[in-house]
Amino acid sequence: MKDNFLGLKTDQNLLKKLERAADRKPSQAEIIEQRVSYVFGFMKPDSGVTREQVRDVIAGKDGAIGGAAR
């Protein structure tokens, strides 16, 4: 079987950028935003919950959703 049976070739510049990105650790802010996106992605569109509200809950702000303080 040929190694490249479809005749595709990946741009070497892209491969180098991907390798550098794989070696880089995400910042704390990037990790938080990934969490926000993950949770927000599970919300129903008609839930009325905003991305900012999700961010507040993850940050642990009191009364972020529902208005009740802890």
C-alpha positions as CSV (number, residue, x, y, z in Angstrom):
1,M,0.0,0.0,0.0
2,K,1.3,3.4,-0.9
3,D,2.0,5.9,2.0
4,N,0.1,8.7,0.3
5,F,-2.6,6.9,-1.7
6,L,-4.8,10.0,-2.1
7,G,-1.9,12.2,-3.3
8,L,-2.5,14.7,-0.5
9,K,0.2,16.8,0.9
10,T,0.0,18.8,4.1
11,D,1.6,22.3,4.0
12,Q,4.9,22.1,5.9
13,N,4.2,25.6,7.4
14,L,1.0,24.4,8.9
15,L,2.6,21.3,10.3
16,K,5.3,23.4,12.0
17,K,2.7,25.7,13.5
18,L,0.7,22.7,14.8
19,E,3.8,21.3,16.4
20,R,4.5,24.6,18.2
21,A,0.9,24.9,19.3
22,A,1.0,21.3,20.7
23,D,4.0,22.1,22.8
24,R,2.5,25.3,24.3
25,K,0.5,25.1,27.5
26,P,-2.8,27.1,27.6
27,S,-3.0,30.1,29.9
28,Q,-5.4,30.1,32.8
29,A,-7.6,32.6,30.9
30,E,-7.8,30.2,27.9
31,I,-8.6,27.2,30.2
32,I,-11.5,29.2,31.8
33,E,-12.8,30.2,28.4
34,Q,-12.7,26.6,27.3
35,R,-14.8,25.7,30.4
36,V,-17.3,28.4,29.6
37,S,-17.6,27.2,26.0
38,Y,-18.0,23.6,27.1
39,V,-20.8,24.4,29.6
40,F,-22.5,26.9,27.3
41,G,-22.5,24.4,24.5
42,F,-24.7,22.1,26.7
43,M,-27.3,24.8,27.3
44,K,-30.5,24.7,25.4
45,P,-30.9,27.7,23.1
46,D,-34.2,28.7,24.8
47,S,-32.8,28.4,28.3
48,G,-32.2,32.1,28.5
49,V,-28.7,31.6,30.1
50,T,-26.0,33.8,28.7
51,R,-22.4,33.1,28.2
52,E,-21.7,35.8,30.8
53,Q,-23.9,34.0,33.4
54,V,-22.0,30.8,32.8
55,R,-18.7,32.6,33.2
56,D,-20.0,34.1,36.5
57,V,-21.0,30.6,37.8
58,I,-17.6,29.2,36.9
59,A,-15.9,32.2,38.6
60,G,-18.0,31.4,41.7
61,K,-19.8,34.8,41.9
62,D,-22.7,34.8,44.3
63,G,-26.1,35.0,42.8
64,A,-24.9,34.5,39.3
65,I,-28.0,32.6,38.2
66,G,-31.3,32.7,40.0
67,G,-30.4,35.7,42.1
68,A,-30.0,33.7,45.3
69,A,-26.9,34.3,47.3
70,R,-25.1,31.3,48.9
